[in-house]
Amino acid sequence: MKTFEDLFVELSAKAASQDPDSGTVKQLNKGKHSIGKKIVEEAAEVWMAAEFQSKEETAEEISQLVYHLEVMMIACDLKPEDIYRHL
């Protein structure tokens, strides 16, 4: 099981590798606008799952939203501690 921090370390390493086959690298190369659209899409899917689907499906959608949020963090050169200061 991964934590928020584990995922961030993993995604940061992928970003640093610039592996052209990495989905994370592809998202980063598309830029903040594209990443932002994915965040909006995933947020809507979280809402719909919470309203109409199971607890497990809702958790899965939330995990996908967290992934895209972390990709945006990397695109914006933010670290988890930058976010934690505002919680």
PyMOL commands that set and color helices and strands:
alter all, ss='L'
color gray80, all
select helices_A, chain A and resi 4-17+23-30+32-52+55-75+80-84
alter helices_A, ss='H'
color red, helices_A
deselect
rebuild
show_as cartoon
